Amino acid sequence: MTLLQLEVFVAVVDAGSFTKAAEKLNMSQSGVSHTIAGLEAELGITLLVRNRKGIRLTEAGEAVLVHAREMLNRKEQIRQTAAAAGGLQIGTLRIGSFPSASAKLLPGILRRFRDRYPKVELTLFEGSYDEVREWILGGAVDAALLPHPDEVLESVPLLKDELVAVLPSSHPLAGAHELPLSAIASEPFIMPMAGCDLLVGRAFAEQGLKPNIHFEVADNDTIVTMVREGLGVTVVPRLTLPDQLERLHVCSLTPRRHRQIGVAVRSLASASLAVNALMKEAAAWVKEHMADCRTGESSSPTASR
């Protein structure tokens, strides 16, 4: 078994086909097929099954994939360590994120990182909380922005993002500076999904309340538009809100509620040089740009499990 075989295996899985993997690796399709066949022969198992839609991992293939990604990650760490010893900063960094963090936090963080480490290749993968979490656990990404803390992942906290009530500007409660959840519990409620439903649902449950859910919506822009049209009220993190709040009233909750966002990894102890650099630059950017922001105060970057 060789690292080349593992690299080809992971590339085929990520690309979803032998043809696309061959293009990415600058190999012939027959060369990719031969490499996979050699790996399967070496291991004595079938890793991939081809079908009309592309390829499918076998159960054994899924288990091997996790270890293959880990071995390739270790190879990348060795390359980064050697490069750093020679005064260079090279490598690759795969970053996961959820939509509101991608829109409001990552552009500034990535620009700061790229300015300091221009030779590090950056790749972004965006998904829901659960998808991003699985990408970290499976080794598909090296680090990700996620709500902190997590029961399994380790992370460095970056900032608090306040949960706020959002109402149409014509609503009778639109003049309030802050509202208890009990004031809107009976209102037609638009529940934000893709992970925020857990945060919002917990906030109601801890006060013995249950929202009057009329709609469940994952897209942030759709939620805002529905509130503008008077279809209901909602509770969302401030980062999900657009910069322009026409025909909307936004106010804090009593008591205040937050989600804390951090840079998450499988293990802080085994994090690569590039991941550690990302954590450092992310914390510095947040401290500089978000400390006095409406999303809440930034927190000290202490590691937590």
Secondary structure, DSSP 8 states (H G I E B T S, - for coil): --HHHHHHHHHHHHHTSHHHHHHHHT--HHHHHHHHHHHHHHHTS--EEEETTEEEE-HHHHHHHHHHHHHHHHHHHHHHHHHHHTT---EEEEEEE-HHHHHHTHHHHHHHHHHH-TTEEEEEEE--HHHHHHHHHHTS-SEEEEEE--SSSEEEEEEEEEEEEEEETTSTTTT-SEEEGGGTTTSEEEEE-TTHHHHHHHHHHTTT---EEEEEE--HHHHHHHHHTTS-BEEEEGGGS-S--TTEEEEEEES--EEEEEEEES-STT--HHHHHHHHHHHHHHHHHTTTSTT--B-----B-
